[in-house]
Amino acid sequence: MIRLHHCHQSRSMRVLWMLYELDLEFELVLHAFDRSLRDPAYLALHPAGRVPALEIDNGVIFESLGALAYLAGRHPDARLGGRGIDWLNWLNFGETISQHIAALTQQHIVLYPPEARSKVVCGIEAKRLEKTFAALNGRLTGRDYLLDDFSAADIAVGQALYMGQHFVRLDPFMRLCDYYQRLAARPAFRRALPGQGDTLLYAQDFYEVPDG
Ligand SMILES: N[C@@H](CCC(=O)N[C@@H](CS)C(=O)NCC(=O)O)C(=O)O
């Protein structure tokens, strides 16, 4: 039995996308993005009360990139894993991007009242997020994917791009735009998106750095 604990528009989308790529049977447990993640029953699965938590093979994986690496190794025939330095670097680069998205999400969406939001933090984090986009754009010179072919590293990074576009636009980075379109056209990516009527984390398509 495989069971994924998921919140829409969060890092658990990586694992959901991967499960769909692998065409595995699983149960999806949808959580609200709120204090209920700190309920004792859920804390028994994830010690910090976050998503994802993937119940699999009599264990629980509670790091999204760990889950991608585990699933890739569990299903070698799908060839979504890799070996060596490039694989490890680009898989984990997903979190280099996501750390800035998490900070921006805290500032723009989670912090109340709005006066508590910091223009300085939002500005710095958006700039640093933009630098990660530039690094990816460079990596994509002469290649369609981060490794030689589509892999879980693209899932790690592609999900971060899906989220990151709420704060930094992709348009200045031509290769990155093409790459994102390529990933977003995948049926498994589309299946991992929130459905009509689902509660979203982001109420706006784009969040500008606040004034003041
Ligand atoms: N490094 C972890 C980060 C997990 C994480 O922070 N998830 C966020 C959603 S993207 C979360 O659950 N936040 C809820 C909270 O902080 O209360 C991973 O990649 O799985």
The ligand as a Tripos MOL2 file, in Angstrom:
@<TRIPOS>MOLECULE
LIG
   20    19     1     0     0
SMALL
NO_CHARGES

@<TRIPOS>ATOM
      1 N1         12.3160   19.8810    2.6780 N.3       1 LIG1
      2 C1         10.9430   19.4520    2.8640 C.3       1 LIG1
      3 C2         10.0900   20.6930    3.1320 C.3       1 LIG1
      4 C3          8.6570   20.3340    3.5000 C.3       1 LIG1
      5 C4          7.8190   21.5850    3.7510 C.2       1 LIG1
      6 O1          8.2610   22.5530    4.3760 O.2       1 LIG1
      7 N2          6.5690   21.5610    3.2420 N.am      1 LIG1
      8 C5          5.6830   22.6970    3.3800 C.3       1 LIG1
      9 C6          4.8020   22.8370    2.1340 C.3       1 LIG1
     10 S1          5.7290   23.2440    0.6820 S.3       1 LIG1
     11 C7          4.7410   22.5180    4.5490 C.2       1 LIG1
     12 O2          4.2620   21.4400    4.7730 O.2       1 LIG1
     13 N3          4.4220   23.5810    5.2780 N.am      1 LIG1
     14 C8          3.4330   23.5380    6.2980 C.3       1 LIG1
     15 C9          3.8770   24.2810    7.5080 C.2       1 LIG1
     16 O3          5.0180   24.7660    7.5480 O.co2     1 LIG1
     17 O4          3.0610   24.3930    8.4010 O.co2     1 LIG1
     18 C10        10.4890   18.7130    1.6150 C.2       1 LIG1
     19 O5         11.0450   18.9710    0.5370 O.co2     1 LIG1
     20 O6          9.6210   17.8470    1.7070 O.co2     1 LIG1
@<TRIPOS>BOND
     1     1     2 1
     2     2     3 1
     3     2    18 1
     4     3     4 1
     5     4     5 1
     6     5     6 2
     7     5     7 1
     8     7     8 1
     9     8     9 1
    10     8    11 1
    11     9    10 1
    12    11    12 2
    13    11    13 1
    14    13    14 1
    15    14    15 1
    16    15    16 2
    17    15    17 1
    18    18    19 2
    19    18    20 1
@<TRIPOS>SUBSTRUCTURE
     1 LIG1         1 GROUP 0 **** ****
